[in-house]
Amino acid sequence: AEQVCKELGTDKSSKVKLAFNCVGGKAVYPLLKCLSANGVLVGYGAMNMQPMQVPVGPIIFQNVSIRGMWMGMWMMQHRHSDKLDEMVDYVHGLFAQGRLRP
């Protein structure tokens, strides 16, 4: 967990409010450790086909939340609207501004 936080340039006093996980399993733990109080982890995949292994500490003591999102369903629901293009443009803008990092 410390290595992931270090790579993100953050620590326990971080300002990371939102993290995404498409892997599942143990990969969730380091992301939770990097989130600030009241942060949100969004799970949108299970590439390793394992359930998320979630430590209870960050949920209780940091008030961290975990949300799920099915990207395929969202895309199907918005395929005939401008929402998909708007979302992609918005995310690209966040990367360009340095406000969102891989």
N, C-alpha and C positions, 0 to 999 in steps of 0.2 A: 504494500500500500504506500509506503513512504517513497518508493522509487517512482510510482505513478504521479504522486503529488509533486515530487521534485521535477519530473519532466514537464509537468504543467506549470511549473514556476510558482507553486503554491504550498501552503502548509495548513495547519489547523486553524489559523486565523484568516483563511482564504476568503475570497469574495466569490468563489464558484457557487452559483445558485442553481445551475441546471447541468445535468449530465445525461448522456444517452448511452444505452447498452444494447447491442444487437447480438451478443454472444451468449449471455446467461451463465449459469454455473458459478464458479468461483470468481469470474471476472467482475462481478458486481461489487465485491468487497472493497477493492482499492478505490473505485469511484465513489462509493459512499463515504469513505474516509476523507476524501478531498472536498466534499461538499460542505458549504457553510451551514450554519444554523438556518432552519427553514428551507433548505435546498430541496430540489426535486430530481429524482432519477427517473428517466423514462425508459422503460424496456420495450423494444420494438422488434425483437427477434430472439431466436434461440439456436444460433448456429452450431453450438456444441451439443444440442439436443439434451441438455441437462437443465433441471429446474434451477432457478436463481437460489444461491445460497446467501441468505441475507442475515447479517448480524443484527441483533435487536438493539444494541447500544446506540447507534446513530439515530435510529427511529425514535427511541425514547428520549435520550439526553440531548439530541440536536434538533429534534422535531423534523427530521428528514422524512419526506414522502416518496412513495414509489407509485408511479402511474404506468399503465400499459397503453400501447397504441398499436393498432394493426394497420400498417402503412398501405397494404393492398386494399383494404376496405375503404380507407380514406380516399385513395386514388380513384377507386370505382365510384364513390359517391360524388366526387368532384371532377370527373372526366369531361363533363360538358360545361364546365364553368371556367372562369379565369383564375380560380383559387389555386390550382396547381402551379401555374406560371408565376402568380404572385408570391407563393411560398418559396419557390426556387429562387426568384429574384431577391427576396428578402434575406434568405440564408446566404446567398452569394454576397450580398451587401455587408452582412455581418462579418464574413471572412475578410472581405476587402478592407474593412475598417479595423481589423484586428480584434474585434469584440468577440469573435468566435474562433476557436482554435481546434484542430483535430486532436 
